[in-house]
Amino acid sequence: MKKELIRNKYVYIMLVPVVAYYAIFHYGPMYGLLMAFQKSYNLSEGIWGGEWIGFDNFTTFFESYYFWRLLKNTLILSLYSILLGFPAPIILALLLNEVRNRFFKRTVQTVSYLPHFISVVVVVGMLKTYSALDGGLFNVIRSMFSLEPIMFFTEPDMFRPMYILSNIWQGAGWASIIFLAALANIDSQLYEAAKIDGAGRWKQFLHVTLPGIMPTIVIMFILRLGAVMNSDLQKILLMQTAPTYEVSDVISTFVYRSGVLEANYAYSTAVGLFNGAINFILLLLANALSRKANSTSLW
């Protein structure tokens, strides 16, 4: 170990900031999870100064009126995002991989990457502009089909489509980078062998391209399942209006209201811990099933 540290000392020095970042901002705050089992948190007394009440905060949340609504909305948004959003970068990468004109391919890549660098605030502002009642692009399109203009941000049925489709538009291009890298690593000799055997483009896709990127797809899917209970808090808060509460209120927004606005730190910590525990369990299950099914897993 000593020889290894001396031989690669500069590599380990470069690793120090990364380890420090995760230790300070990820593992350190886990100490605060103790508040989930306390009645309240007092800044002057510290975390250990609170009254211990066991699992009462969790019981209160499970029995509350909002529990099933929050759980349903969180799962619906996440499942729709996985169903529609997860395949989008894969399809984009596969389409770009088939393009032979380098200039066109690079242009499409650049254009598809750009939305990733746009602030969420700006994206929601664009949505509000496009959905304006008077002259908004969406209502102009509706008028072309003889449909009455509507206020998209006050329509509960419109919240989920706008949230999910705007996420796909903003993130698909950037997410496709990792799949393009996986496609670039496929041995070209496999395609040549497939051509010799008489395989056309479709057969090459089925028997060479798809198996070549399948390990990457599986790993990304496992990671995505590990965040199935998470939602884009900032975007939901910016898009949320009173008429859309029934479909837009998720666990993340509830934790924000309870912890930040109502200063109920212990209760909001319990809700956040429940959310994280579900994500952790789903990650373990997805990894175990993947390892058993096709020998591809995170660990």
PyMOL commands that set and color helices and strands:
alter all, ss='L'
color gray80, all
select helices_A, chain A and resi 2-7+9-37+47-49+56-62+67-85+87-98+102-117+120-130+137-144+152-154+156-184+188-196+201-225+233-239+242-248+251-261+265-294
alter helices_A, ss='H'
color red, helices_A
deselect
rebuild
show_as cartoon
